[in-house]
Amino acid sequence: MKILMVLTSHNQLGDTGKPTGFWLEEFAAPYYVFHDAGLEVTLASPKGGQPPLDPKSDEPDAQTDSTRRFRSDVAAQNLLANTRRLDSLNAESFDAVFYPGGHGPLWDLAQDPHSIKLIEQFWATGKPVAAVCHAPGVLRQVKTPEGTALVKGKRVTGFTNSEEEGVGLTAIVPFLVEDELKKAGGLFERTDDWGEYAVVDGHLVTGQNPASSTVAAEELLKLLDL
């Protein structure tokens, strides 16, 4: 089976002058869940090539077994350095799609027409769609074939307002994931800040935060009967 992982190409944290990008654990943990299950993993981003890494996710206190494994995995590093351009891909070539978070997706993927179209293709054909932490924000403009918001009436989770407040970026981000999912009609659920939590509704999987990356990926595998 083949899975597509879509990462951000955005590297600026609003107008703060600080860098952002994808969150390492949210890529590495799902990547190894999929890799170890025997899936063929393709990585993509809007601009292609090396996606920007949020440097905070590479600090010592953010390390996990998966991030440490990635740092010694030359093959995975080469794969990440050469992501495919998102506009060159279509859902027909894959069995599922997974979006890692980090703050970057709020600025590019949430509005990217190729990303929106791609998710709509996966959804319309009944293929699993998964996103973790800030990445559920990429769903906010996605529609079902009937023209309604994809998340309307569906159980969802994502980075909470209180977690955003906890990292001090409420006034910096272009939108709050929790608010946007609710605005689109999603039935937002959560656990305690920084706790592990993933929600499955049909073939949609969402995870709350970095700690939820592994469980969200495992729930996607279940939808693929793996």
C-alpha positions in Angstrom: 0.0 0.0 0.0 1.0 3.6 -0.6 0.6 6.6 1.7 1.2 10.2 1.0 2.5 12.5 3.8 2.1 16.2 3.1 4.4 18.7 4.8 4.5 22.5 4.9 6.8 24.7 2.9 6.2 27.8 5.1 9.1 28.9 7.3 8.2 32.3 8.9 6.2 32.6 12.1 4.0 35.5 11.0 5.7 38.9 11.3 7.8 37.9 14.4 11.0 37.3 12.3 11.2 33.9 13.9 11.3 30.6 11.9 8.7 27.9 11.9 7.8 24.9 9.7 6.8 21.3 10.4 7.2 19.7 13.9 9.7 16.9 13.8 7.9 14.4 16.1 4.7 14.8 14.1 6.6 13.7 10.9 9.0 11.1 12.4 6.6 9.2 14.6 3.9 8.6 11.9 6.6 8.0 9.3 8.0 5.1 11.2 4.5 3.7 12.0 3.9 3.6 8.3 7.4 2.4 7.3 7.5 -0.4 9.8 4.0 -1.6 8.7 5.4 -2.0 5.2 3.7 1.0 3.5 5.4 2.8 0.7 5.7 6.4 1.9 5.8 9.4 -0.5 6.6 12.8 0.9 5.2 16.0 -0.6 5.1 19.8 0.1 3.8 22.8 -1.9 7.3 23.8 -3.1 8.9 20.4 -3.1 12.4 19.8 -1.9 13.5 20.2 1.7 10.5 21.4 3.9 11.4 23.8 6.7 11.8 22.3 10.2 10.6 24.2 13.2 13.9 24.5 15.2 12.0 24.3 18.5 11.0 20.7 17.5 14.7 19.8 17.3 15.6 21.0 20.7 16.7 18.4 23.3 13.5 18.5 25.3 11.4 17.8 22.2 13.2 14.6 21.3 11.5 11.2 21.2 12.6 7.7 20.2 11.3 8.5 16.7 13.1 11.7 16.3 16.4 10.1 17.5 15.8 7.3 15.0 15.3 9.8 12.2 18.6 11.6 13.0 20.5 8.3 12.4 18.4 7.3 9.3 20.1 8.6 6.2 17.5 7.1 3.9 14.7 8.9 5.7 16.7 12.2 5.7 17.2 11.9 2.0 13.6 11.3 1.4 12.6 14.3 3.4 15.2 16.5 1.6 13.5 15.7 -1.7 9.8 16.0 -1.2 7.6 15.9 -4.3 5.8 19.0 -5.4 2.2 18.8 -4.2 0.7 19.9 -7.5 2.4 17.0 -9.3 0.4 14.4 -7.3 -3.1 13.0 -7.3 -5.1 10.8 -4.9 -5.5 8.0 -7.4 -1.8 7.0 -6.8 -2.2 6.5 -3.0 -4.3 4.6 -0.5 -4.3 7.3 2.3 -3.0 10.8 3.1 -1.4 12.0 6.4 -0.7 15.7 7.3 1.9 16.3 10.0 1.6 19.6 11.9 3.8 22.4 13.1 2.6 26.0 12.7 3.7 26.2 9.1 0.6 24.5 7.6 -1.6 27.3 9.0 0.0 29.7 6.5 0.3 27.6 3.4 -1.5 24.3 3.3 -4.7 25.6 4.9 -5.2 27.8 1.8 -3.4 25.8 -0.8 -5.8 24.9 -3.7 -3.8 21.8 -4.6 -4.0 20.5 -1.0 -7.7 21.3 -0.8 -8.4 19.5 -4.0 -6.2 16.5 -3.1 -8.0 16.0 0.3 -11.4 16.3 -1.5 -10.2 13.6 -3.9 -9.2 11.3 -1.1 -12.4 11.9 0.7 -14.7 11.4 -2.3 -13.1 8.0 -3.0 -13.4 6.8 0.6 -9.7 6.8 1.3 -8.4 7.7 4.8 -7.5 11.3 5.5 -5.5 12.0 8.7 -4.0 15.1 10.3 -2.4 15.9 13.6 -1.9 18.9 15.9 -2.1 22.1 13.7 -2.6 20.1 10.5 -6.3 19.6 11.1 -6.5 23.3 10.2 -5.9 22.3 6.5 -9.4 20.8 6.5 -11.1 24.1 7.1 -11.9 24.9 3.4 -12.3 21.3 2.3 -15.7 20.3 1.0 -17.5 17.0 0.5 -18.8 16.0 -3.0 -22.2 17.5 -1.8 -20.6 20.9 -1.2 -20.7 20.9 2.6 -17.7 21.4 4.9 -15.9 18.1 5.3 -15.8 18.4 9.1 -19.4 19.4 9.5 -21.1 17.1 12.0 -17.9 15.0 12.4 -15.9 14.3 15.5 -12.6 16.1 15.3 -9.7 17.2 17.4 -6.5 19.3 16.9 -4.3 21.8 18.7 -6.5 23.4 21.3 -6.9 27.1 22.1 -5.4 26.5 25.5 -2.4 24.7 24.0 -1.8 27.6 21.6 -2.1 30.0 24.6 0.4 27.8 26.4 3.0 28.3 23.7 2.3 32.1 23.5 1.3 32.3 19.9 -2.5 33.0 20.1 -2.0 36.5 18.7 0.6 35.4 16.0 -1.1 32.5 14.2 -3.5 33.4 11.3 -6.3 31.3 13.0 -6.9 29.0 15.9 -7.3 25.4 14.9 -10.0 24.7 17.5 -12.0 27.8 16.5 -11.8 27.1 12.8 -12.9 23.4 13.1 -15.9 24.5 15.3 -16.7 27.3 12.8 -16.9 24.7 10.0 -19.3 22.6 12.0 -16.9 20.1 13.5 -17.7 18.4 16.8 -14.5 19.3 18.5 -13.2 17.0 21.2 -10.0 17.1 23.4 -8.2 15.7 26.3 -5.9 17.6 28.7 -3.3 19.9 27.3 -0.4 17.9 25.8 -2.2 14.6 26.4 -2.4 11.9 23.8 -5.7 12.0 21.9 -6.9 10.9 18.5 -10.4 10.8 17.0 -11.8 8.7 14.2 -15.0 9.5 12.4 -15.6 7.4 9.3 -12.4 7.6 7.3 -11.2 10.9 9.0 -8.5 10.7 11.7 -7.4 13.7 13.7 -4.9 14.0 16.5 -4.7 16.7 19.1 -1.0 17.5 19.5 2.6 16.2 19.0 2.0 13.5 21.6 -0.9 12.2 19.5 1.2 11.6 16.4 1.8 7.9 16.9 -1.8 7.0 17.9 -3.2 9.0 15.0 -1.0 7.1 12.6 -2.0 3.8 14.2 -5.6 4.6 13.8 -5.0 5.3 10.1 -3.4 1.9 9.8 -6.6 0.3 11.3 -8.6 2.0 8.6 -6.4 0.3 6.0 -6.8 -3.0 7.8 -3.1 -3.2 8.7 
